[in-house]
Amino acid sequence: MRRTVTAERLDGLAAEDPDAIRSRLDLQRVHRAMRTRTIVLRGLKAMTAGHPKAKPLRVLEIGAGDGRLMLGVAQALAPSWPGVELTLLDRQALVDQSTITRYGDLGWAVTEEVGDVLDWAAGSTRLQREAAGVPWDLIVANLFLHHFEGAQLALILRAIANKSRRFLACEPRRDWLALAGSHMIGALGANHVTREDSVLSVHAGFNGDELTALWPHQNSLWQVQEYSAGLFSHCFRAERTGLP
């Protein structure tokens, strides 16, 4: 399957549009069906096993949406990841106060940043913690990179490599099994926006070593791994060498 990136319906809807609200709820069911939380948890635990527990991780999620997927990850990680400083970056303000409170109950300090990831990648939007020039311990992208191609995707990956010590992406896998699954998403009760976007996301997904080929630092500074996960997901991990 040739990779084809098409604008998804949800991205063009206002945050308060009823179809958008319903579709974001649908995505929670989609994540459960894809076992996204389990896949992300496994990747994050493997990547940070050597990080000193006395030093809180500083984490950025790009394309974070309403922050609920990472909240599920946080609930599982909080006992071994205390005091995380988490920043949620999205172009819409979708994180509600109850979600922030639930993070706080876990001992995680959360900041919501509203801005376009392309502006962030180009350096025209500087998050507060980046002002000191200290890399993020970890950047995470969940079902987000597949929205981009060409120069835009290369710009985002280059910025991630320059601004982080570790990176994990969990994306749709582009193959016939995932495509068949995307056509059956209505069985989860998904609305017309989610049903259409699910098919488009598979066509825009990744397979093989496509992200590895685009990663800007193909040298001894980075260890990279790209792999299939579960029935429908495709993951990419990058870690700077020599990390504690």
N, C-alpha and C positions, 0 to 999 in steps of 0.2 A: 504494500500500500504506500503510495506516495504521500508524504506529509503535506496537508492542506490546512492552512490557518484561516478561519472565517470568524468574523465578529459574532460573539454569542449574544443571544437575546437579553440575558440578564444584565450584561454590561451596559446596555443601552437604556435600561429602565431607571427611573428615579428611585431612591432608597425607600420612599414611602408608597410606591406603587403596590397595590394589592398582589399583583402577579409576582413582583419581586420578593415581597415578604413571604409569600407561599413558596416560591422557589428556594429561598434560603432555608426554609424549614425542610423542604425536600432534600436539600444537600446533606442535612444531618443524617437522613435515612440512607442516602447514597453512600456516605462515608462509612456507616455501619455495615452496609452490604459489601463494600470494598475492603473492609477491615483496615481502613486508613490509619486509625489510631494505633492499632497493634503494630502495623508496619513502621510507622514513624517512631514509636517507642523503641522498637528493636534497633532501628538505625541509630537513634540518639544515644541509647545506652552503650552501644558498641563504640561510638565515637568519643564519648566522654568518660570512659571507664578510668582513665588515668588522670582526670582533672582533680586537683586538690579539693576535697569537700569543704575545707575551711574557706575557700575562695569562691564567693557566689558567682555563678555564670551570668554573663551579660548577653542577652539573646535578642535578636531582631527577627520578626516574622514579616516577610513582604507579601503583599496581597492577602492580608490577614482576615479580611471580611469582618464578620461579627465577633471573632475571637473565640468562638465556642469549640472549634476543633482543638486548638491548642490548650484550651481549658481542660478538656478531657485528658490530654497528654499530661498536663500539669498535675492533675489529681493523682495520676499513677506515679509520677516522678517526685512529687514533693517530699516524701520521706528521705530520699537519697539526694535530692537537689534542693536544699534549703536556701531561702533568701534570694531567689533568682530575680534579676532585674530584666523585665521583659518589655520590649517595645513592639507595638502592633501597628504596622504601616499599611494603610489602604487609602484609596482616593476618595472613599466615602466614609462618613462618620457613622459606623454601624455598631460599635461596641456600646452596649447599654450599661447603666450603673450597676445593675445586679450582677453582670458578668465580672466587672471590675471588683466588686465586693467579694465574689467567690474566689477570685485570684488572691485577694488580700487575706481571706480566711486560710489559705494554704501557705501564707508567708511570702508570697510573690508580690513584688512591686511592679505595677503595670502602668505603662504610659501609652495612650493612643495618639498616633501621629496621622494626620490627614494630609495626603499628598500623593502625587503621581510617582510611581516607581521609576519612570524614565527621567523625571526631574532629579530624583534622588541619585540615580545612577550617573547622571551628567554632572552632579556636584552642585546644581543650582538650588537644591534644598538640603540643608545640613541639619541633621538631627542633633539634639543637644549634646548627646554623649560623643558624637563624632567630632565635635569642635576641638577636643583635646588631641585628636589624631591617634587615638588608641583603637586598634581593631576590635570588632565584636568577637566574643568568644565563639559565637555560633550564629549563623543566619539560616533560617528555615523558609522553604517555599512549599506549600501544599496545593496541588492542582492549580498552579499559577503560571509557570513558565510556558506552558503550551499555548498561552494567549499570544506569544511573540514569536517572531521569526527574523531571519536576516540580521541587519545591522542593529535592530532594537534588542534582540536576544543576545547578541554578542556584547553590546554595551552593558546589559544587566549582568551578565556573567563576569565581565571584566571588573565591574564595580564590586561585585561580591568578592572576587579574588583579592582585590586591593583593600577591602574593608573588613575582612574576617579572618579568623583562624580555622574555622570549620564551616562546612556548608552541607546541608541535606535538602534534597528536593524529592518529593513524591508526586509523580505525574501520571496521567493516563497512559496506558500502554497501547501502542498502535498495532493491533493485529486483529485477525478475524474473530477470535473468541471474544475479545473486548468489544468489538463492533456489534457482534450478535447480542451481547449483554446490554449494550446501550440501547438497542431497539426494544428491549423488554423492561425498561425502567418504569414504564407505566404500571407494572405489577406492584410497585411500591407505593402507588397512589400519587405519583408525581404529576404535576400540572403540565400544560402544553409547553411552557418555557423550559422547564427542566428536561422534558422529553426531547425537545429539539436540541438543546445545548449539549445533552449527553452524547448524542451522535457526533456533533461537531467537535466535541472535545477529544473523542477517540481519533478522528481524522487528523487532529492537530497534535496528537500525542507523540511519544518517542519510542524507539526500540533500538536494539543493538548498542552501539557505542556513539550515538549521535551527539549526546551532550559532552562526552569525553573529548570528541573531536573539536568541539567549540570552546572547551575550557582554555583560558588564555595562558596558563602556566604549565606547560608540558615539560617540567624539569624536576630536579631533585627537591625542590621546595615543597612539592605537593604529592600526596598519595591520593589517587582517585579510584573509584570503583563504581561501575554502572551495572545494574542488575534488575531482573524481573522480580516482582514480589506479589504474592497472592495470585488471584486469577486475572486481575485487570490492571495492576499498577506497575509502574516503571520508576526505579529510584536511581539517584545519582548522589554519591558521597565524595567530598573532597576535604582533606585534612592537611594542614601544614605539617611538615616533618619536624621532629624534635620537640613536640609539644609535651608539657608536663602531664 
